[in-house]
């Protein structure tokens, strides 16, 4: 396989990938022809998906909610962490209020949210 041009090629590549995955494992040497083909087919599929089905950055609200879930934080606890009020957190999460620079800094420092997501 060289390049996926049609959706049918994409489906064929995915089927071939499944076949290869059944034949190789973590112990397969990188120089093995199937391991090489696995890498090539994976790259071809990835390139097709990036072109025709790109996944953008998540919204800041989605990331905040994800971090709240991961850290098991309630709005009130997040408010304390970010040095703001619970009602202000609700306004941020509902989109009724823009996030301030100080809160943006706190999100970056305390929740480890990427600056690119904060600034989008």
Secondary structure as UniProt FT lines:
FT   HELIX           7..23
FT   TURN            26..27
FT   TURN            30..31
FT   HELIX           33..52
FT   HELIX           60..70
FT   TURN            71..72
FT   HELIX           75..82
FT   HELIX           86..94
FT   HELIX           101..110
FT   HELIX           115..119
//
